[in-house]
């Protein structure tokens, strides 16, 4: 019997480094990983005072990775800006009826203005710091503002839906999704915005390099085509950063040959959103 070889199926996954501009170590680490081809997207915290200078550092990577808006209501930057609240307070507001939609629309518009002012283009996508993009009161304001700005643009920014794919949900990811993943997706579908096919990479930010490597192999094996693998790398832990040690752990692994080997073993291609989401049109 003649042996027939079967081709390997390559799976396209968006690997997104969140929190660009949160601090110097994060921005430099993200840029380094992008140059290595280990990530394909980064989400910018435009309320950070570092955003203007770090956006300039990111310019050489224009067109090579997706650059998105990390919509922010819960960081120290947001509190300084005057609209921010703690994550617990934001969740309570969302559960009890949502943030004021008029104020929310103004906040979304301001952050998009800041993004455009220093990146000189629309975001490739929008997600949210601590997943606030899908909270009640924010999600509709976000899609309304995106529609007004980019509704006739092709392609429009895509949206992160913070819901774990089948087989990768744990308690933390279920709580995140419960805060409005389905509602945001329904609004996005109605408005004609493409959505990524789920979010994974959720864990408790524990510092254990062996466990992180094990989690990564599991995520890569089970994550579906067109989903987002979220990470939070930084070259080093900076003072005052409550997840700084986890950021340094993630950077060390993502920059290592072990991660390259894990990608190859899982037959995963690190892909930009436009390369793997074009089929998701509604």
Phi and psi restraints in degrees (value plus and minus 20) as a CYANA .aco file:
   2 UNK   PHI     -94.2   -54.2
   2 UNK   PSI     111.2   151.2
   3 UNK   PHI     -98.3   -58.3
   3 UNK   PSI     108.7   148.7
   4 UNK   PHI    -128.3   -88.3
   4 UNK   PSI      98.5   138.5
   5 UNK   PHI     -98.1   -58.1
   5 UNK   PSI     119.9   159.9
   6 UNK   PHI    -124.7   -84.7
   6 UNK   PSI     121.1   161.1
   7 UNK   PHI     -97.7   -57.7
   7 UNK   PSI     129.4   169.4
   8 UNK   PHI     -96.1   -56.1
   8 UNK   PSI     118.0   158.0
   9 UNK   PHI    -111.1   -71.1
   9 UNK   PSI      99.1   139.1
  10 UNK   PHI    -111.9   -71.9
  10 UNK   PSI     114.5   154.5
  11 UNK   PHI    -125.1   -85.1
  11 UNK   PSI     103.7   143.7
  12 UNK   PHI    -107.9   -67.9
  12 UNK   PSI     102.2   142.2
  13 UNK   PHI    -149.9  -109.9
  13 UNK   PSI     117.9   157.9
  14 UNK   PHI    -104.6   -64.6
  14 UNK   PSI      99.0   139.0
  15 UNK   PHI    -124.4   -84.4
  15 UNK   PSI      92.8   132.8
  16 UNK   PHI    -133.8   -93.8
  16 UNK   PSI     104.7   144.7
  17 UNK   PHI    -112.2   -72.2
  17 UNK   PSI      92.3   132.3
  18 UNK   PHI     -98.1   -58.1
  18 UNK   PSI     144.7   184.7
  19 UNK   PHI      52.0    92.0
  19 UNK   PSI      11.0    51.0
  20 UNK   PHI     -79.1   -39.1
  20 UNK   PSI     113.9   153.9
  21 UNK   PHI      62.0   102.0
  21 UNK   PSI     -15.7    24.3
  22 UNK   PHI     -84.2   -44.2
  22 UNK   PSI     -55.6   -15.6
  23 UNK   PHI    -181.5  -141.5
  23 UNK   PSI     151.9   191.9
  24 UNK   PHI     -82.8   -42.8
  24 UNK   PSI     -64.2   -24.2
  25 UNK   PHI     -82.2   -42.2
  25 UNK   PSI     -57.5   -17.5
  26 UNK   PHI     -86.4   -46.4
  26 UNK   PSI     -67.2   -27.2
  27 UNK   PHI     -82.4   -42.4
  27 UNK   PSI     -65.8   -25.8
  28 UNK   PHI     -87.8   -47.8
  28 UNK   PSI     -57.2   -17.2
  29 UNK   PHI     -85.0   -45.0
  29 UNK   PSI     -61.9   -21.9
  30 UNK   PHI     -84.4   -44.4
  30 UNK   PSI     -63.3   -23.3
  31 UNK   PHI     -81.0   -41.0
  31 UNK   PSI     -62.2   -22.2
  32 UNK   PHI     -81.5   -41.5
  32 UNK   PSI     -65.9   -25.9
  33 UNK   PHI     -85.5   -45.5
  33 UNK   PSI     -54.9   -14.9
  34 UNK   PHI     -84.2   -44.2
  34 UNK   PSI     -61.9   -21.9
  35 UNK   PHI     -84.7   -44.7
  35 UNK   PSI     -50.9   -10.9
  36 UNK   PHI     -97.5   -57.5
  36 UNK   PSI     -31.7     8.3
  37 UNK   PHI      59.2    99.2
  37 UNK   PSI       0.7    40.7
  38 UNK   PHI    -111.0   -71.0
  38 UNK   PSI     -36.7     3.3
  39 UNK   PHI    -149.8  -109.8
  39 UNK   PSI     140.3   180.3
  40 UNK   PHI    -147.0  -107.0
  40 UNK   PSI     -17.1    22.9
  41 UNK   PHI    -177.5  -137.5
  41 UNK   PSI     132.7   172.7
  42 UNK   PHI    -164.4  -124.4
  42 UNK   PSI     125.1   165.1
  43 UNK   PHI    -129.6   -89.6
  43 UNK   PSI     105.1   145.1
  44 UNK   PHI    -115.6   -75.6
  44 UNK   PSI     114.2   154.2
  45 UNK   PHI    -112.4   -72.4
  45 UNK   PSI      71.7   111.7
  46 UNK   PHI     -97.3   -57.3
  46 UNK   PSI     -30.7     9.3
  47 UNK   PHI    -101.8   -61.8
  47 UNK   PSI     -31.1     8.9
  48 UNK   PHI     -87.3   -47.3
  48 UNK   PSI     117.8   157.8
  49 UNK   PHI     -83.6   -43.6
  49 UNK   PSI     -33.5     6.5
  50 UNK   PHI    -101.6   -61.6
  50 UNK   PSI     -36.3     3.7
  51 UNK   PHI     -73.8   -33.8
  51 UNK   PSI     -67.1   -27.1
  52 UNK   PHI     -78.6   -38.6
  52 UNK   PSI     -66.7   -26.7
  53 UNK   PHI     -93.5   -53.5
  53 UNK   PSI     -56.2   -16.2
  54 UNK   PHI     -94.1   -54.1
  54 UNK   PSI     -50.4   -10.4
  55 UNK   PHI     -80.9   -40.9
  55 UNK   PSI     -57.7   -17.7
  56 UNK   PHI     -84.9   -44.9
  56 UNK   PSI     -58.3   -18.3
  57 UNK   PHI     -85.0   -45.0
  57 UNK   PSI     -47.4    -7.4
  58 UNK   PHI    -101.5   -61.5
  58 UNK   PSI     -36.4     3.6
  59 UNK   PHI     -74.4   -34.4
  59 UNK   PSI     -59.5   -19.5
  60 UNK   PHI     -80.6   -40.6
  60 UNK   PSI     -36.6     3.4
  61 UNK   PHI    -116.5   -76.5
  61 UNK   PSI     -14.3    25.7
  62 UNK   PHI     -76.8   -36.8
  62 UNK   PSI     110.9   150.9
  63 UNK   PHI      65.2   105.2
  63 UNK   PSI     -30.1     9.9
  64 UNK   PHI    -119.2   -79.2
  64 UNK   PSI     -50.2   -10.2
  65 UNK   PHI    -153.0  -113.0
  65 UNK   PSI     140.6   180.6
  66 UNK   PHI     -97.7   -57.7
  66 UNK   PSI     118.4   158.4
  67 UNK   PHI    -142.1  -102.1
  67 UNK   PSI     101.0   141.0
  68 UNK   PHI    -144.0  -104.0
  68 UNK   PSI     151.6   191.6
  69 UNK   PHI    -111.1   -71.1
  69 UNK   PSI     106.0   146.0
  70 UNK   PHI    -116.3   -76.3
  70 UNK   PSI      65.4   105.4
  71 UNK   PHI     -76.8   -36.8
  71 UNK   PSI     111.8   151.8
  72 UNK   PHI    -149.3  -109.3
  72 UNK   PSI     104.0   144.0
  73 UNK   PHI    -145.0  -105.0
  73 UNK   PSI     -30.9     9.1
  74 UNK   PHI    -145.2  -105.2
  74 UNK   PSI     -20.4    19.6
  75 UNK   PHI    -105.6   -65.6
  75 UNK   PSI     151.2   191.2
  76 UNK   PHI     -80.2   -40.2
  76 UNK   PSI     -51.9   -11.9
  77 UNK   PHI     -83.2   -43.2
  77 UNK   PSI     -61.9   -21.9
  78 UNK   PHI     -88.1   -48.1
  78 UNK   PSI     -58.5   -18.5
  79 UNK   PHI     -83.9   -43.9
  79 UNK   PSI     -62.8   -22.8
  80 UNK   PHI     -82.0   -42.0
  80 UNK   PSI     -55.9   -15.9
  81 UNK   PHI     -90.5   -50.5
  81 UNK   PSI     -35.4     4.6
  82 UNK   PHI      85.4   125.4
  82 UNK   PSI     -32.1     7.9
  83 UNK   PHI    -130.1   -90.1
  83 UNK   PSI     -27.4    12.6
  84 UNK   PHI     -97.1   -57.1
  84 UNK   PSI     133.1   173.1
  85 UNK   PHI    -161.2  -121.2
  85 UNK   PSI     147.8   187.8
  86 UNK   PHI     -85.7   -45.7
  86 UNK   PSI     140.4   180.4
  87 UNK   PHI     -80.1   -40.1
  87 UNK   PSI     -61.1   -21.1
  88 UNK   PHI     -80.6   -40.6
  88 UNK   PSI     -62.8   -22.8
  89 UNK   PHI     -86.5   -46.5
  89 UNK   PSI     -60.5   -20.5
  90 UNK   PHI     -82.5   -42.5
  90 UNK   PSI     -59.8   -19.8
  91 UNK   PHI     -86.6   -46.6
  91 UNK   PSI     -60.7   -20.7
  92 UNK   PHI     -83.1   -43.1
  92 UNK   PSI     -64.9   -24.9
  93 UNK   PHI     -77.3   -37.3
  93 UNK   PSI     -64.8   -24.8
  94 UNK   PHI     -83.4   -43.4
  94 UNK   PSI     -63.0   -23.0
  95 UNK   PHI     -89.0   -49.0
  95 UNK   PSI     -54.4   -14.4
  96 UNK   PHI    -110.5   -70.5
  96 UNK   PSI      -5.8    34.2
  97 UNK   PHI     111.5   151.5
  97 UNK   PSI     -34.4     5.6
  98 UNK   PHI      82.0   122.0
  98 UNK   PSI     140.0   180.0
  99 UNK   PHI     -90.9   -50.9
  99 UNK   PSI     139.0   179.0
 100 UNK   PHI     -80.6   -40.6
 100 UNK   PSI     101.0   141.0
 101 UNK   PHI     -86.8   -46.8
 101 UNK   PSI     -50.4   -10.4
 102 UNK   PHI     -89.4   -49.4
 102 UNK   PSI     -66.7   -26.7
 103 UNK   PHI     -83.7   -43.7
 103 UNK   PSI     -62.0   -22.0
 104 UNK   PHI     -79.4   -39.4
 104 UNK   PSI     -61.6   -21.6
 105 UNK   PHI     -82.0   -42.0
 105 UNK   PSI     -59.7   -19.7
 106 UNK   PHI     -84.3   -44.3
 106 UNK   PSI     -60.2   -20.2
 107 UNK   PHI     -86.6   -46.6
 107 UNK   PSI     -63.4   -23.4
 108 UNK   PHI     -79.8   -39.8
 108 UNK   PSI     -65.8   -25.8
 109 UNK   PHI     -81.3   -41.3
 109 UNK   PSI     -61.8   -21.8
 110 UNK   PHI     -83.3   -43.3
 110 UNK   PSI     -61.5   -21.5
 111 UNK   PHI     -90.1   -50.1
 111 UNK   PSI     -55.8   -15.8
 112 UNK   PHI     -85.9   -45.9
 112 UNK   PSI     -58.1   -18.1
 113 UNK   PHI     -79.6   -39.6
 113 UNK   PSI     -64.7   -24.7
 114 UNK   PHI     -85.5   -45.5
 114 UNK   PSI     -58.8   -18.8
 115 UNK   PHI     -80.6   -40.6
 115 UNK   PSI     -72.2   -32.2
 116 UNK   PHI     -84.5   -44.5
 116 UNK   PSI     -55.3   -15.3
 117 UNK   PHI     -82.1   -42.1
 117 UNK   PSI     -52.1   -12.1
 118 UNK   PHI    -132.0   -92.0
 118 UNK   PSI     -36.8     3.2
 119 UNK   PHI    -118.9   -78.9
 119 UNK   PSI     -38.3     1.7
 120 UNK   PHI      41.8    81.8
 120 UNK   PSI      14.6    54.6
 121 UNK   PHI    -187.8  -147.8
 121 UNK   PSI     144.5   184.5
 122 UNK   PHI     -89.5   -49.5
 122 UNK   PSI     134.6   174.6
 123 UNK   PHI     -86.5   -46.5
 123 UNK   PSI     127.1   167.1
 124 UNK   PHI     -90.1   -50.1
 124 UNK   PSI     -46.1    -6.1
 125 UNK   PHI    -181.1  -141.1
 125 UNK   PSI     151.3   191.3
 126 UNK   PHI    -153.2  -113.2
 126 UNK   PSI     113.5   153.5
 127 UNK   PHI    -153.1  -113.1
 127 UNK   PSI    -179.1  -139.1
 128 UNK   PHI    -167.0  -127.0
 128 UNK   PSI     120.0   160.0
 129 UNK   PHI     -84.4   -44.4
 129 UNK   PSI     104.3   144.3
 130 UNK   PHI      36.6    76.6
 130 UNK   PSI       8.3    48.3
 131 UNK   PHI      46.6    86.6
 131 UNK   PSI       7.3    47.3
 132 UNK   PHI     -88.6   -48.6
 132 UNK   PSI     -34.6     5.4
 133 UNK   PHI     -80.6   -40.6
 133 UNK   PSI     -39.3     0.7
 134 UNK   PHI    -129.9   -89.9
 134 UNK   PSI      -9.8    30.2
 135 UNK   PHI     -93.7   -53.7
 135 UNK   PSI     128.0   168.0
 136 UNK   PHI     -78.9   -38.9
 136 UNK   PSI     117.2   157.2
 137 UNK   PHI      72.3   112.3
 137 UNK   PSI     -50.3   -10.3
 138 UNK   PHI    -115.1   -75.1
 138 UNK   PSI     -61.7   -21.7
 139 UNK   PHI     -81.5   -41.5
 139 UNK   PSI     -64.3   -24.3
 140 UNK   PHI     -89.3   -49.3
 140 UNK   PSI     -60.2   -20.2
 141 UNK   PHI     -80.6   -40.6
 141 UNK   PSI     -60.2   -20.2
 142 UNK   PHI     -82.3   -42.3
 142 UNK   PSI     -71.8   -31.8
 143 UNK   PHI     -86.0   -46.0
 143 UNK   PSI     -56.8   -16.8
 144 UNK   PHI     -82.1   -42.1
 144 UNK   PSI     -63.9   -23.9
 145 UNK   PHI     -89.1   -49.1
 145 UNK   PSI     -59.7   -19.7
 146 UNK   PHI     -83.3   -43.3
 146 UNK   PSI     -59.5   -19.5
 147 UNK   PHI     -84.0   -44.0
 147 UNK   PSI     -63.9   -23.9
 148 UNK   PHI     -82.9   -42.9
 148 UNK   PSI     -60.8   -20.8
 149 UNK   PHI    -101.3   -61.3
 149 UNK   PSI     -62.6   -22.6
 150 UNK   PHI    -144.8  -104.8
 150 UNK   PSI      -8.6    31.4
 151 UNK   PHI     -79.2   -39.2
 151 UNK   PSI     -49.4    -9.4
 152 UNK   PHI    -121.4   -81.4
 152 UNK   PSI     -14.7    25.3
 153 UNK   PHI    -102.9   -62.9
 153 UNK   PSI     126.8   166.8
 154 UNK   PHI    -153.3  -113.3
 154 UNK   PSI     100.4   140.4
 155 UNK   PHI    -101.1   -61.1
 155 UNK   PSI     133.6   173.6
 156 UNK   PHI     -98.9   -58.9
 156 UNK   PSI     139.8   179.8
 157 UNK   PHI     -76.8   -36.8
 157 UNK   PSI     121.7   161.7
 158 UNK   PHI    -111.7   -71.7
 158 UNK   PSI     146.4   186.4
 159 UNK   PHI    -139.9   -99.9
 159 UNK   PSI     123.0   163.0
 160 UNK   PHI    -105.5   -65.5
 160 UNK   PSI     107.2   147.2
 161 UNK   PHI    -124.8   -84.8
 161 UNK   PSI      93.1   133.1
 162 UNK   PHI    -103.7   -63.7
 162 UNK   PSI      53.2    93.2
 163 UNK   PHI    -156.6  -116.6
 163 UNK   PSI     106.0   146.0
 164 UNK   PHI     -88.2   -48.2
 164 UNK   PSI     119.7   159.7
 165 UNK   PHI     -84.8   -44.8
 165 UNK   PSI     142.4   182.4
 166 UNK   PHI     -74.8   -34.8
 166 UNK   PSI     113.9   153.9
 167 UNK   PHI      69.3   109.3
 167 UNK   PSI     -24.7    15.3
 168 UNK   PHI    -143.6  -103.6
 168 UNK   PSI     -11.0    29.0
 169 UNK   PHI    -104.6   -64.6
 169 UNK   PSI     112.4   152.4
 170 UNK   PHI    -144.1  -104.1
 170 UNK   PSI    -193.8  -153.8
 171 UNK   PHI     -80.9   -40.9
 171 UNK   PSI     -65.0   -25.0
 172 UNK   PHI     -82.1   -42.1
 172 UNK   PSI     -65.3   -25.3
 173 UNK   PHI     -89.1   -49.1
 173 UNK   PSI     -50.9   -10.9
 174 UNK   PHI     -87.2   -47.2
 174 UNK   PSI     -59.9   -19.9
 175 UNK   PHI     -83.8   -43.8
 175 UNK   PSI     -63.4   -23.4
 176 UNK   PHI     -77.8   -37.8
 176 UNK   PSI     -67.8   -27.8
 177 UNK   PHI     -84.9   -44.9
 177 UNK   PSI     -57.5   -17.5
 178 UNK   PHI     -81.3   -41.3
 178 UNK   PSI     -43.8    -3.8
 179 UNK   PHI     -95.8   -55.8
 179 UNK   PSI     -13.2    26.8
 180 UNK   PHI     114.2   154.2
 180 UNK   PSI      -1.7    38.3
 181 UNK   PHI     -79.4   -39.4
 181 UNK   PSI     -68.6   -28.6
 182 UNK   PHI     -84.8   -44.8
 182 UNK   PSI     -60.2   -20.2
 183 UNK   PHI     -84.4   -44.4
 183 UNK   PSI     -63.4   -23.4
 184 UNK   PHI     -84.1   -44.1
 184 UNK   PSI     -60.9   -20.9
 185 UNK   PHI     -83.0   -43.0
 185 UNK   PSI     -61.5   -21.5
 186 UNK   PHI     -82.3   -42.3
 186 UNK   PSI     -61.9   -21.9
 187 UNK   PHI     -84.6   -44.6
 187 UNK   PSI     -62.3   -22.3
 188 UNK   PHI     -85.3   -45.3
 188 UNK   PSI     -61.4   -21.4
 189 UNK   PHI     -80.2   -40.2
 189 UNK   PSI     -67.3   -27.3
 190 UNK   PHI     -81.4   -41.4
 190 UNK   PSI     -54.7   -14.7
 191 UNK   PHI    -108.4   -68.4
 191 UNK   PSI     -24.3    15.7
 192 UNK   PHI      63.1   103.1
 192 UNK   PSI       7.3    47.3
 193 UNK   PHI    -118.5   -78.5
 193 UNK   PSI     117.3   157.3
 194 UNK   PHI     -92.4   -52.4
 194 UNK   PSI     124.3   164.3
 195 UNK   PHI    -142.8  -102.8
 195 UNK   PSI     124.3   164.3
 196 UNK   PHI     -89.8   -49.8
 196 UNK   PSI     133.7   173.7
 197 UNK   PHI    -109.5   -69.5
 197 UNK   PSI      40.4    80.4
 198 UNK   PHI      80.0   120.0
 198 UNK   PSI     147.5   187.5
 199 UNK   PHI    -152.6  -112.6
 199 UNK   PSI     112.1   152.1
 200 UNK   PHI    -158.5  -118.5
 200 UNK   PSI     155.9   195.9
 201 UNK   PHI      83.7   123.7
 201 UNK   PSI     -10.1    29.9
 202 UNK   PHI    -100.1   -60.1
 202 UNK   PSI     109.3   149.3
 203 UNK   PHI    -175.3  -135.3
 203 UNK   PSI    -194.8  -154.8
 204 UNK   PHI    -113.1   -73.1
 204 UNK   PSI      -9.8    30.2
 205 UNK   PHI      42.6    82.6
 205 UNK   PSI       5.6    45.6
 206 UNK   PHI     -87.1   -47.1
 206 UNK   PSI     126.6   166.6
 207 UNK   PHI    -115.9   -75.9
 207 UNK   PSI      78.0   118.0
 208 UNK   PHI    -175.9  -135.9
 208 UNK   PSI      74.0   114.0
 209 UNK   PHI     -75.3   -35.3
 209 UNK   PSI     -60.0   -20.0
 210 UNK   PHI     -85.9   -45.9
 210 UNK   PSI     -60.7   -20.7
 211 UNK   PHI     -86.9   -46.9
 211 UNK   PSI     -59.9   -19.9
 212 UNK   PHI     -82.4   -42.4
 212 UNK   PSI     -61.0   -21.0
 213 UNK   PHI     -83.1   -43.1
 213 UNK   PSI     -59.8   -19.8
 214 UNK   PHI     -84.9   -44.9
 214 UNK   PSI     -64.8   -24.8
 215 UNK   PHI     -78.9   -38.9
 215 UNK   PSI     -63.1   -23.1
 216 UNK   PHI     -82.4   -42.4
 216 UNK   PSI     -63.1   -23.1
 217 UNK   PHI     -81.6   -41.6
 217 UNK   PSI     -58.6   -18.6
 218 UNK   PHI     -86.7   -46.7
 218 UNK   PSI     -66.3   -26.3
 219 UNK   PHI     -79.3   -39.3
 219 UNK   PSI     -66.4   -26.4
 220 UNK   PHI     -84.6   -44.6
 220 UNK   PSI     -57.0   -17.0
 221 UNK   PHI     -89.1   -49.1
 221 UNK   PSI     -55.7   -15.7
 222 UNK   PHI    -123.5   -83.5
 222 UNK   PSI     -36.4     3.6
 223 UNK   PHI     -86.1   -46.1
 223 UNK   PSI     116.6   156.6
 224 UNK   PHI    -104.7   -64.7
 224 UNK   PSI     141.8   181.8
 225 UNK   PHI     -71.8   -31.8
 225 UNK   PSI     113.5   153.5
 226 UNK   PHI      59.9    99.9
 226 UNK   PSI     -10.2    29.8
 227 UNK   PHI    -113.4   -73.4
 227 UNK   PSI     147.8   187.8
 228 UNK   PHI    -127.6   -87.6
 228 UNK   PSI     106.9   146.9
 229 UNK   PHI    -117.9   -77.9
 229 UNK   PSI      93.3   133.3
 230 UNK   PHI    -109.3   -69.3
 230 UNK   PSI     119.7   159.7
 231 UNK   PHI    -164.3  -124.3
 231 UNK   PSI     147.5   187.5
 232 UNK   PHI    -158.4  -118.4
 232 UNK   PSI      43.0    83.0
 233 UNK   PHI    -102.7   -62.7
 233 UNK   PSI     135.8   175.8
 234 UNK   PHI    -173.7  -133.7
 234 UNK   PSI     130.4   170.4
 235 UNK   PHI     -84.1   -44.1
 235 UNK   PSI     -50.9   -10.9
 236 UNK   PHI    -174.8  -134.8
 236 UNK   PSI     141.7   181.7
 237 UNK   PHI     -98.0   -58.0
 237 UNK   PSI     104.8   144.8
 238 UNK   PHI    -118.0   -78.0
 238 UNK   PSI     126.9   166.9
 239 UNK   PHI     -75.3   -35.3
 239 UNK   PSI     117.1   157.1
 240 UNK   PHI      66.9   106.9
 240 UNK   PSI     -27.3    12.7
 241 UNK   PHI    -110.4   -70.4
 241 UNK   PSI      91.0   131.0
 242 UNK   PHI     -87.5   -47.5
 242 UNK   PSI     -40.1    -0.1
 243 UNK   PHI    -133.9   -93.9
 243 UNK   PSI       4.1    44.1
 244 UNK   PHI     -79.0   -39.0
 244 UNK   PSI     -61.9   -21.9
 245 UNK   PHI     -86.0   -46.0
 245 UNK   PSI     -58.4   -18.4
 246 UNK   PHI     -86.1   -46.1
 246 UNK   PSI     -59.3   -19.3
 247 UNK   PHI     -78.8   -38.8
 247 UNK   PSI     -65.6   -25.6
 248 UNK   PHI     -84.2   -44.2
 248 UNK   PSI     -59.2   -19.2
 249 UNK   PHI     -80.8   -40.8
 249 UNK   PSI     -65.3   -25.3
 250 UNK   PHI     -83.6   -43.6
 250 UNK   PSI     -64.4   -24.4
 251 UNK   PHI     -79.7   -39.7
 251 UNK   PSI     -67.0   -27.0
 252 UNK   PHI     -78.0   -38.0
 252 UNK   PSI     -62.0   -22.0
 253 UNK   PHI     -91.2   -51.2
 253 UNK   PSI     -66.3   -26.3
 254 UNK   PHI     -84.7   -44.7
 254 UNK   PSI     -48.0    -8.0
 255 UNK   PHI    -105.9   -65.9
 255 UNK   PSI     -24.1    15.9
 256 UNK   PHI    -110.7   -70.7
 256 UNK   PSI     139.9   179.9
 257 UNK   PHI     -80.1   -40.1
 257 UNK   PSI     -47.0    -7.0
 258 UNK   PHI     -82.9   -42.9
 258 UNK   PSI     -58.0   -18.0
 259 UNK   PHI     -90.0   -50.0
 259 UNK   PSI     -60.4   -20.4
 260 UNK   PHI     -78.8   -38.8
 260 UNK   PSI     -60.4   -20.4
 261 UNK   PHI     -87.7   -47.7
 261 UNK   PSI     -57.7   -17.7
 262 UNK   PHI     -85.8   -45.8
 262 UNK   PSI     -59.8   -19.8
 263 UNK   PHI     -80.0   -40.0
 263 UNK   PSI     -66.0   -26.0
 264 UNK   PHI     -84.9   -44.9
 264 UNK   PSI     -61.3   -21.3
 265 UNK   PHI     -85.0   -45.0
 265 UNK   PSI     -55.3   -15.3
 266 UNK   PHI    -107.2   -67.2
 266 UNK   PSI     -21.8    18.2
 267 UNK   PHI      34.9    74.9
 267 UNK   PSI      26.9    66.9
 268 UNK   PHI    -123.7   -83.7
 268 UNK   PSI     112.0   152.0
 269 UNK   PHI    -124.7   -84.7
 269 UNK   PSI     108.1   148.1
 270 UNK   PHI     -94.9   -54.9
 270 UNK   PSI      95.2   135.2
 271 UNK   PHI    -147.5  -107.5
 271 UNK   PSI     126.5   166.5
 272 UNK   PHI     -94.4   -54.4
 272 UNK   PSI     138.3   178.3
 273 UNK   PHI     -79.3   -39.3
 273 UNK   PSI     -62.4   -22.4
 274 UNK   PHI     -81.1   -41.1
 274 UNK   PSI     -47.6    -7.6
 275 UNK   PHI     -97.8   -57.8
 275 UNK   PSI     -42.7    -2.7
 276 UNK   PHI    -146.8  -106.8
 276 UNK   PSI     -17.9    22.1
 277 UNK   PHI    -135.1   -95.1
 277 UNK   PSI     -21.5    18.5
 278 UNK   PHI     -80.7   -40.7
 278 UNK   PSI     -46.2    -6.2
 279 UNK   PHI     -98.0   -58.0
 279 UNK   PSI     -33.1     6.9
 280 UNK   PHI    -114.0   -74.0
 280 UNK   PSI      67.7   107.7
 281 UNK   PHI    -130.2   -90.2
 281 UNK   PSI     -12.1    27.9
